[in-house]
Amino acid sequence: MPATDAPESRDPEPPDSDASPVTGTHHASGQPLRSPAFRWFLSGQSISMVGSAMSPVALAFGVLEVTHSAAWLSLVTTAALVPMVAALLLGGSIADRHRRDTVLCLTSLGAGLTQVGVAFVLLAHLQPALLLPLSALNGIFQGLTKPALRGIVSNLAAGRGIQQASSLLASVRNTTRITGPATAGLLTASAGGGWAIAADAVSFLLAAACFARMSLPDPPPRAHDSDATMLGELLEGWAYFSSQPWIWTVTSAFAVFNALNMGVWQILGPVIANDTIGANGWGLVLGARGVGALLASVAMVKLTVRQPMAPALSLMSLSAVPLILLGIGVNTLWLAAAAFVSGVASEFFTVVWETVCNTHIPERLLSRVGAQDEFWSFVPIPLGQLSTPILVAAFGTTAVAVTGGGVAAVAMLVPLLVSSLRRISTVHAG
């Protein structure tokens, strides 16, 4: 991986002449930890991530505890996923129009209150149908949150500080991905899934309190704001997104990758593991991936790659290798090693992508373009989840896993055909 800070003969041309250095930012700093606003944001996100990492385990066992039905668990998770994806585009427009700290405060408060409701239903053993509207509301708040998170880093950091801020946030996220599920498992086993969900609710409420302390000034006024409609702003975000091949080609690649990863790895993976490496081996594999991601995010606090997209996408192609190895039935050690590399690769890409987007997309469009990116990346996930069992019935687990891994690997390399993507820098040329 060509990591370097060496100067070049000249900066590469930016992918779009409109991608000027971020303007209208507040509390922006090349050293984000010196900014009180960033410290409050990091604190709020850290607390929220702990709860979010606990939630899947807590919800799964909490719902099964009440319903004893996998079908109900599927309904509850789907009830959250579909509204979340649907709310992404609206969330992008809201986050670009209003103060992002205010948006995060309100959406975290809403998510916390809905989780209070979920915890109450589980603890009181009420009718499980009540979980469906609560999950849908929680999904909506999550969908409104994600675009604000994509855009707010540019309000809190500048220059090389953007990558440092993204890396710090990624380090926290990956730490909680390792510790959160284990904590949820212990809390669920000792007190029940309802209490673990209650802890998640508290984390949202505490995060909202932290975001309320950030106090970012209002965004600078824009001449067309008074005449802009929500639909017009959504269309403006789409117009920018669709006009930038360096963005939409990556999004398209991840649409393919996510459909395969969420389908083959998350659904077929445990099935194959149950017949090969067992539950303990599968846990080791997932843990190895989390460790790889954590180490990569820590390294990226200091590591700078001047033109990072080619190595980032090339490494991401390696993230498909565990799918192939899973299909051919390798032992736990090899699969864990591949998962570790996959974790390193995926987190390296995540930090690079967030840095590049925050550097080159105009600040006033960041959340809307980020929402388009996430929306089109997430939409194929249900298709992948639903089609995997059908494909397995027709072609067998080995063929589906190996073919899925191969297609995912190739998909990650296709965007490199775009020359502006290969030249893009983490340091703005302006």
MARFISE-744639 format. One record per residue (C-alpha): residue number from 1; x, y, z; residue in one letter. Coordinates in nm, 3 decimals. Layout:
<nodes>
NODE   mivo      east     north        up   tiro
NODE    NUM         X         Y         Z      A
...
</nodes>
This chain:
<nodes>
NODE   mivo      east     north        up   tiro
NODE      1     0.000     0.000     0.000      M
NODE      2     0.180     0.314    -0.121      P
NODE      3     0.165     0.539     0.182      A
NODE      4     0.357     0.861     0.140      T
NODE      5     0.370     1.224     0.238      D
NODE      6     0.629     1.304    -0.028      A
NODE      7     0.553     1.615    -0.234      P
NODE      8     0.465     1.572    -0.599      E
NODE      9     0.554     1.794    -0.893      S
NODE     10     0.205     1.942    -0.875      R
NODE     11    -0.130     1.859    -0.719      D
NODE     12    -0.361     1.657    -0.942      P
NODE     13    -0.661     1.832    -1.084      E
NODE     14    -0.967     1.808    -0.860      P
NODE     15    -1.246     1.591    -0.999      P
NODE     16    -1.477     1.890    -1.031      D
NODE     17    -1.409     2.259    -1.050      S
NODE     18    -1.698     2.325    -0.812      D
NODE     19    -1.536     2.115    -0.543      A
NODE     20    -1.381     2.413    -0.377      S
NODE     21    -1.229     2.406    -0.032      P
NODE     22    -1.495     2.380     0.232      V
NODE     23    -1.657     2.710     0.308      T
NODE     24    -1.895     2.805     0.581      G
NODE     25    -1.738     2.563     0.826      T
NODE     26    -1.721     2.646     1.193      H
NODE     27    -1.475     2.534     1.459      H
NODE     28    -1.284     2.369     1.173      A
NODE     29    -0.932     2.273     1.269      S
NODE     30    -0.636     2.089     1.126      G
NODE     31    -0.608     1.925     1.470      Q
NODE     32    -0.968     1.831     1.552      P
NODE     33    -0.908     1.724     1.912      L
NODE     34    -0.825     2.087     1.994      R
NODE     35    -1.180     2.185     1.897      S
NODE     36    -1.435     2.172     2.183      P
NODE     37    -1.709     2.113     1.925      A
NODE     38    -1.530     1.807     1.785      F
NODE     39    -1.465     1.672     2.135      R
NODE     40    -1.837     1.696     2.217      W
NODE     41    -1.918     1.529     1.883      F
NODE     42    -1.665     1.252     1.944      L
NODE     43    -1.806     1.197     2.294      S
NODE     44    -2.163     1.181     2.167      G
NODE     45    -2.074     0.947     1.884      Q
NODE     46    -1.871     0.723     2.114      S
NODE     47    -2.163     0.684     2.352      I
NODE     48    -2.409     0.629     2.068      S
NODE     49    -2.184     0.372     1.899      M
NODE     50    -2.160     0.167     2.218      V
NODE     51    -2.538     0.141     2.229      G
NODE     52    -2.569     0.074     1.857      S
NODE     53    -2.313    -0.207     1.878      A
NODE     54    -2.516    -0.366     2.157      M
NODE     55    -2.853    -0.327     1.987      S
NODE     56    -2.851    -0.612     1.727      P
NODE     57    -2.765    -0.878     1.985      V
NODE     58    -3.002    -0.733     2.245      A
NODE     59    -3.289    -0.698     1.998      L
NODE     60    -3.245    -1.046     1.855      A
NODE     61    -3.251    -1.222     2.190      F
NODE     62    -3.512    -0.984     2.332      G
NODE     63    -3.755    -1.053     2.047      V
NODE     64    -3.690    -1.428     2.060      L
NODE     65    -3.740    -1.419     2.436      E
NODE     66    -4.087    -1.269     2.391      V
NODE     67    -4.203    -1.435     2.067      T
NODE     68    -3.991    -1.753     2.037      H
NODE     69    -4.015    -1.690     1.662      S
NODE     70    -3.750    -1.619     1.401      A
NODE     71    -4.025    -1.486     1.175      A
NODE     72    -4.105    -1.209     1.424      W
NODE     73    -3.736    -1.121     1.445      L
NODE     74    -3.722    -1.091     1.066      S
NODE     75    -4.032    -0.869     1.066      L
NODE     76    -3.891    -0.639     1.335      V
NODE     77    -3.552    -0.596     1.167      T
NODE     78    -3.711    -0.537     0.826      T
NODE     79    -3.951    -0.286     0.980      A
NODE     80    -3.647    -0.077     1.077      A
NODE     81    -3.435    -0.129     0.763      L
NODE     82    -3.688    -0.024     0.499      V
NODE     83    -3.786     0.313     0.660      P
NODE     84    -3.418     0.382     0.732      M
NODE     85    -3.325     0.351     0.366      V
NODE     86    -3.633     0.549     0.260      A
NODE     87    -3.545     0.836     0.496      A
NODE     88    -3.186     0.875     0.374      L
NODE     89    -3.257     1.114     0.087      L
NODE     90    -3.485     1.334     0.297      L
NODE     91    -3.221     1.335     0.569      G
NODE     92    -2.961     1.461     0.323      G
NODE     93    -3.172     1.762     0.232      S
NODE     94    -3.250     1.840     0.596      I
NODE     95    -2.885     1.814     0.703      A
NODE     96    -2.767     2.049     0.426      D
NODE     97    -3.039     2.305     0.503      R
NODE     98    -3.010     2.314     0.884      H
NODE     99    -2.738     2.297     1.147      R
NODE    100    -2.610     1.942     1.152      R
NODE    101    -2.551     1.943     1.528      D
NODE    102    -2.918     2.032     1.580      T
NODE    103    -3.025     1.755     1.341      V
NODE    104    -2.811     1.501     1.528      L
NODE    105    -2.944     1.616     1.864      C
NODE    106    -3.309     1.580     1.758      L
NODE    107    -3.267     1.250     1.574      T
NODE    108    -3.071     1.099     1.864      S
NODE    109    -3.343     1.211     2.102      L
NODE    110    -3.609     1.054     1.880      G
NODE    111    -3.413     0.729     1.842      A
NODE    112    -3.364     0.714     2.219      G
NODE    113    -3.736     0.756     2.288      L
NODE    114    -3.830     0.485     2.038      T
NODE    115    -3.582     0.248     2.200      Q
NODE    116    -3.739     0.326     2.537      V
NODE    117    -4.065     0.206     2.384      G
NODE    118    -3.903    -0.110     2.246      V
NODE    119    -3.746    -0.185     2.585      A
NODE    120    -4.083    -0.137     2.758      F
NODE    121    -4.259    -0.375     2.517      V
NODE    122    -3.993    -0.640     2.572      L
NODE    123    -3.974    -0.601     2.949      L
NODE    124    -4.351    -0.597     2.994      A
NODE    125    -4.400    -0.883     2.744      H
NODE    126    -4.659    -0.683     2.554      L
NODE    127    -4.800    -0.768     2.212      Q
NODE    128    -4.498    -0.804     1.980      P
NODE    129    -4.685    -0.623     1.700      A
NODE    130    -4.614    -0.303     1.896      L
NODE    131    -4.247    -0.348     1.807      L
NODE    132    -4.316    -0.291     1.437      L
NODE    133    -4.415     0.080     1.446      P
NODE    134    -4.149     0.150     1.708      L
NODE    135    -3.884    -0.014     1.491      S
NODE    136    -4.008     0.179     1.188      A
NODE    137    -3.980     0.509     1.376      L
NODE    138    -3.632     0.415     1.495      N
NODE    139    -3.536     0.335     1.136      G
NODE    140    -3.660     0.675     1.021      I
NODE    141    -3.452     0.854     1.284      F
NODE    142    -3.148     0.648     1.187      Q
NODE    143    -3.203     0.735     0.820      G
NODE    144    -3.221     1.105     0.905      L
NODE    145    -2.906     1.075     1.115      T
NODE    146    -2.670     0.917     0.862      K
NODE    147    -2.650     1.210     0.614      P
NODE    148    -2.582     1.455     0.896      A
NODE    149    -2.296     1.233     1.013      L
NODE    150    -2.156     1.225     0.659      R
NODE    151    -2.147     1.605     0.638      G
NODE    152    -2.061     1.724     0.987      I
NODE    153    -1.692     1.628     0.984      V
NODE    154    -1.626     1.910     0.737      S
NODE    155    -1.780     2.152     0.990      N
NODE    156    -1.544     2.034     1.262      L
NODE    157    -1.211     1.974     1.086      A
NODE    158    -1.016     2.109     0.792      A
NODE    159    -0.726     2.001     0.569      G
NODE    160    -0.543     1.695     0.697      R
NODE    161    -0.755     1.716     1.011      G
NODE    162    -1.046     1.567     0.813      I
NODE    163    -0.868     1.233     0.779      Q
NODE    164    -0.757     1.246     1.142      Q
NODE    165    -1.113     1.313     1.255      A
NODE    166    -1.249     1.032     1.036      S
NODE    167    -0.984     0.795     1.168      S
NODE    168    -1.058     0.878     1.531      L
NODE    169    -1.427     0.817     1.474      L
NODE    170    -1.352     0.491     1.292      A
NODE    171    -1.129     0.377     1.580      S
NODE    172    -1.412     0.430     1.826      V
NODE    173    -1.660     0.259     1.594      R
NODE    174    -1.441    -0.048     1.555      N
NODE    175    -1.364    -0.069     1.925      T
NODE    176    -1.736    -0.072     2.002      T
NODE    177    -1.796    -0.335     1.733      R
NODE    178    -1.564    -0.565     1.927      I
NODE    179    -1.680    -0.484     2.279      T
NODE    180    -2.045    -0.396     2.219      G
NODE    181    -2.181    -0.737     2.116      P
NODE    182    -1.997    -0.907     2.403      A
NODE    183    -2.137    -0.656     2.650      T
NODE    184    -2.485    -0.700     2.508      A
NODE    185    -2.450    -1.076     2.535      G
NODE    186    -2.355    -1.057     2.903      L
NODE    187    -2.630    -0.807     2.984      L
NODE    188    -2.889    -1.007     2.790      T
NODE    189    -2.788    -1.333     2.956      A
NODE    190    -2.796    -1.183     3.305      S
NODE    191    -3.087    -0.936     3.286      A
NODE    192    -3.263    -0.995     2.954      G
NODE    193    -3.270    -0.834     2.611      G
NODE    194    -3.513    -0.565     2.723      G
NODE    195    -3.262    -0.418     2.968      W
NODE    196    -2.989    -0.423     2.704      A
NODE    197    -3.220    -0.227     2.471      I
NODE    198    -3.287     0.012     2.759      A
NODE    199    -2.912     0.069     2.783      A
NODE    200    -2.911     0.147     2.409      D
NODE    201    -3.191     0.399     2.467      A
NODE    202    -2.989     0.571     2.738      V
NODE    203    -2.689     0.591     2.504      S
NODE    204    -2.898     0.778     2.245      F
NODE    205    -3.024     1.023     2.506      L
NODE    206    -2.674     1.089     2.641      L
NODE    207    -2.547     1.137     2.286      A
NODE    208    -2.823     1.393     2.223      A
NODE    209    -2.704     1.585     2.530      A
NODE    210    -2.347     1.588     2.395      C
NODE    211    -2.459     1.707     2.051      F
NODE    212    -2.656     1.987     2.216      A
NODE    213    -2.329     2.119     2.363      R
NODE    214    -2.159     2.154     2.024      M
NODE    215    -2.327     2.490     1.944      S
NODE    216    -2.227     2.527     1.580      L
NODE    217    -2.335     2.860     1.427      P
NODE    218    -2.608     2.861     1.165      D
NODE    219    -2.496     2.774     0.811      P
NODE    220    -2.411     3.079     0.600      P
NODE    221    -2.717     3.205     0.410      P
NODE    222    -2.746     3.121     0.042      R
NODE    223    -2.925     3.345    -0.201      A
NODE    224    -3.153     3.072    -0.331      H
NODE    225    -3.248     2.932     0.010      D
NODE    226    -3.571     3.128     0.038      S
NODE    227    -3.700     2.989    -0.292      D
NODE    228    -3.566     2.636    -0.257      A
NODE    229    -3.811     2.353    -0.201      T
NODE    230    -3.727     2.020    -0.044      M
NODE    231    -3.781     1.851    -0.379      L
NODE    232    -3.559     2.106    -0.551      G
NODE    233    -3.280     2.043    -0.302      E
NODE    234    -3.314     1.668    -0.342      L
NODE    235    -3.288     1.709    -0.719      L
NODE    236    -2.985     1.935    -0.677      E
NODE    237    -2.815     1.666    -0.471      G
NODE    238    -2.900     1.403    -0.733      W
NODE    239    -2.776     1.627    -1.014      A
NODE    240    -2.436     1.668    -0.850      Y
NODE    241    -2.413     1.299    -0.755      F
NODE    242    -2.505     1.178    -1.105      S
NODE    243    -2.267     1.423    -1.274      S
NODE    244    -1.960     1.298    -1.086      Q
NODE    245    -1.835     0.962    -1.219      P
NODE    246    -1.580     0.942    -0.938      W
NODE    247    -1.870     0.921    -0.691      I
NODE    248    -2.141     0.719    -0.862      W
NODE    249    -1.908     0.450    -0.994      T
NODE    250    -1.793     0.377    -0.638      V
NODE    251    -2.153     0.377    -0.517      T
NODE    252    -2.250     0.135    -0.795      S
NODE    253    -1.963    -0.095    -0.703      A
NODE    254    -2.075    -0.101    -0.342      F
NODE    255    -2.434    -0.169    -0.447      A
NODE    256    -2.307    -0.497    -0.592      V
NODE    257    -2.067    -0.563    -0.306      F
NODE    258    -2.326    -0.497    -0.033      N
NODE    259    -2.588    -0.719    -0.194      A
NODE    260    -2.339    -1.006    -0.200      L
NODE    261    -2.179    -0.936     0.136      N
NODE    262    -2.507    -0.901     0.328      M
NODE    263    -2.655    -1.198     0.145      G
NODE    264    -2.375    -1.451     0.123      V
NODE    265    -2.164    -1.355     0.424      W
NODE    266    -2.429    -1.261     0.679      Q
NODE    267    -2.695    -1.515     0.586      I
NODE    268    -2.512    -1.804     0.419      L
NODE    269    -2.198    -1.760     0.632      G
NODE    270    -2.342    -1.891     0.961      P
NODE    271    -2.510    -2.179     0.776      V
NODE    272    -2.181    -2.291     0.619      I
NODE    273    -1.992    -2.230     0.943      A
NODE    274    -2.237    -2.445     1.136      N
NODE    275    -2.141    -2.742     0.919      D
NODE    276    -1.766    -2.667     0.905      T
NODE    277    -1.591    -2.451     1.165      I
NODE    278    -1.874    -2.430     1.418      G
NODE    279    -2.013    -2.137     1.612      A
NODE    280    -1.690    -2.080     1.805      N
NODE    281    -1.490    -2.071     1.484      G
NODE    282    -1.735    -1.827     1.327      W
NODE    283    -1.706    -1.601     1.632      G
NODE    284    -1.327    -1.609     1.597      L
NODE    285    -1.354    -1.514     1.229      V
NODE    286    -1.581    -1.218     1.303      L
NODE    287    -1.354    -1.109     1.586      G
NODE    288    -1.050    -1.122     1.357      A
NODE    289    -1.224    -0.894     1.110      R
NODE    290    -1.304    -0.647     1.388      G
NODE    291    -0.943    -0.645     1.507      V
NODE    292    -0.819    -0.577     1.153      G
NODE    293    -1.061    -0.289     1.115      A
NODE    294    -0.960    -0.140     1.450      L
NODE    295    -0.587    -0.155     1.372      L
NODE    296    -0.643     0.006     1.032      A
NODE    297    -0.848     0.292     1.176      S
NODE    298    -0.583     0.360     1.441      V
NODE    299    -0.307     0.360     1.177      A
NODE    300    -0.501     0.601     0.957      M
NODE    301    -0.486     0.870     1.226      V
NODE    302    -0.124     0.926     1.119      K
NODE    303    -0.093     0.755     0.779      L
NODE    304    -0.149     0.968     0.469      T
NODE    305    -0.180     0.839     0.113      V
NODE    306    -0.169     1.127    -0.133      R
NODE    307    -0.371     0.956    -0.410      Q
NODE    308    -0.553     0.687    -0.212      P
NODE    309    -0.843     0.563    -0.424      M
NODE    310    -0.650     0.310    -0.635      A
NODE    311    -0.497     0.133    -0.332      P
NODE    312    -0.823     0.166    -0.138      A
NODE    313    -1.035    -0.003    -0.406      L
NODE    314    -0.767    -0.261    -0.480      S
NODE    315    -0.760    -0.355    -0.113      L
NODE    316    -1.140    -0.364    -0.104      M
NODE    317    -1.131    -0.633    -0.371      S
NODE    318    -0.948    -0.845    -0.112      L
NODE    319    -1.248    -0.807     0.119      S
NODE    320    -1.428    -1.055    -0.106      A
NODE    321    -1.167    -1.328    -0.048      V
NODE    322    -1.333    -1.453     0.275      P
NODE    323    -1.650    -1.524     0.075      L
NODE    324    -1.452    -1.746    -0.161      I
NODE    325    -1.266    -1.923     0.120      L
NODE    326    -1.593    -1.974     0.306      L
NODE    327    -1.737    -2.147     0.001      G
NODE    328    -1.446    -2.385    -0.053      I
NODE    329    -1.441    -2.483     0.314      G
NODE    330    -1.098    -2.376     0.441      V
NODE    331    -1.011    -2.418     0.807      N
NODE    332    -1.072    -2.158     1.074      T
NODE    333    -0.717    -2.020     1.076      L
NODE    334    -0.715    -1.935     0.705      W
NODE    335    -1.064    -1.790     0.716      L
NODE    336    -0.979    -1.578     1.021      A
NODE    337    -0.662    -1.451     0.850      A
NODE    338    -0.864    -1.354     0.542      A
NODE    339    -1.125    -1.186     0.760      A
NODE    340    -0.850    -0.988     0.935      F
NODE    341    -0.723    -0.861     0.597      V
NODE    342    -1.081    -0.783     0.499      S
NODE    343    -1.124    -0.573     0.812      G
NODE    344    -0.805    -0.380     0.738      V
NODE    345    -0.909    -0.322     0.378      A
NODE    346    -1.265    -0.213     0.449      S
NODE    347    -1.167     0.033     0.721      E
NODE    348    -0.885     0.178     0.512      F
NODE    349    -1.138     0.238     0.236      F
NODE    350    -1.396     0.386     0.475      T
NODE    351    -1.154     0.644     0.614      V
NODE    352    -1.021     0.729     0.267      V
NODE    353    -1.368     0.766     0.118      W
NODE    354    -1.494     0.989     0.399      E
NODE    355    -1.182     1.204     0.369      T
NODE    356    -1.206     1.237    -0.009      V
NODE    357    -1.577     1.319     0.001      C
NODE    358    -1.535     1.581     0.273      N
NODE    359    -1.245     1.734     0.082      T
NODE    360    -1.388     1.751    -0.269      H
NODE    361    -1.767     1.772    -0.243      I
NODE    362    -1.897     2.127    -0.181      P
NODE    363    -1.992     2.164     0.185      E
NODE    364    -2.346     2.277     0.110      R
NODE    365    -2.408     1.950    -0.079      L
NODE    366    -2.222     1.707     0.145      L
NODE    367    -2.518     1.553     0.326      S
NODE    368    -2.737     1.528     0.016      R
NODE    369    -2.463     1.364    -0.190      V
NODE    370    -2.374     1.139     0.103      G
NODE    371    -2.740     1.039     0.128      A
NODE    372    -2.744     0.946    -0.241      Q
NODE    373    -2.429     0.741    -0.189      D
NODE    374    -2.573     0.551     0.106      E
NODE    375    -2.920     0.511    -0.045      F
NODE    376    -2.804     0.347    -0.366      W
NODE    377    -2.550     0.137    -0.174      S
NODE    378    -2.815     0.008     0.069      F
NODE    379    -3.108    -0.051    -0.166      V
NODE    380    -2.974    -0.383    -0.306      P
NODE    381    -2.919    -0.534     0.041      I
NODE    382    -3.273    -0.679     0.079      P
NODE    383    -3.243    -0.823    -0.273      L
NODE    384    -2.922    -0.998    -0.177      G
NODE    385    -3.072    -1.130     0.147      Q
NODE    386    -3.385    -1.261    -0.026      L
NODE    387    -3.211    -1.412    -0.330      S
NODE    388    -2.932    -1.599    -0.149      T
NODE    389    -3.148    -1.891    -0.024      P
NODE    390    -3.306    -1.922    -0.369      I
NODE    391    -2.968    -1.930    -0.542      L
NODE    392    -2.834    -2.183    -0.292      V
NODE    393    -3.129    -2.412    -0.359      A
NODE    394    -3.056    -2.393    -0.731      A
NODE    395    -2.674    -2.401    -0.743      F
NODE    396    -2.546    -2.506    -0.400      G
NODE    397    -2.359    -2.319    -0.128      T
NODE    398    -2.010    -2.356    -0.275      T
NODE    399    -2.104    -2.216    -0.616      A
NODE    400    -2.295    -1.923    -0.467      V
NODE    401    -2.022    -1.829    -0.219      A
NODE    402    -1.732    -1.860    -0.465      V
NODE    403    -1.914    -1.686    -0.750      T
NODE    404    -2.042    -1.414    -0.517      G
NODE    405    -1.692    -1.348    -0.387      G
NODE    406    -1.549    -1.332    -0.739      G
NODE    407    -1.815    -1.090    -0.861      V
NODE    408    -1.771    -0.870    -0.553      A
NODE    409    -1.393    -0.855    -0.606      A
NODE    410    -1.429    -0.752    -0.969      V
NODE    411    -1.694    -0.492    -0.880      A
NODE    412    -1.447    -0.314    -0.652      M
NODE    413    -1.195    -0.275    -0.936      L
NODE    414    -1.433    -0.141    -1.203      V
NODE    415    -1.437     0.222    -1.069      P
NODE    416    -1.060     0.242    -1.130      L
NODE    417    -1.140     0.280    -1.498      L
NODE    418    -1.241     0.639    -1.413      V
NODE    419    -0.924     0.849    -1.448      S
NODE    420    -1.043     1.131    -1.222      S
NODE    421    -1.094     0.879    -0.942      L
NODE    422    -0.742     0.745    -0.973      R
NODE    423    -0.595     1.100    -0.961      R
NODE    424    -0.803     1.234    -0.674      I
NODE    425    -0.604     1.353    -0.373      S
NODE    426    -0.678     1.377    -0.003      T
NODE    427    -0.526     1.725    -0.015      V
NODE    428    -0.729     1.981    -0.207      H
NODE    429    -0.560     2.132    -0.506      A
NODE    430    -0.721     2.474    -0.456      G
</nodes>
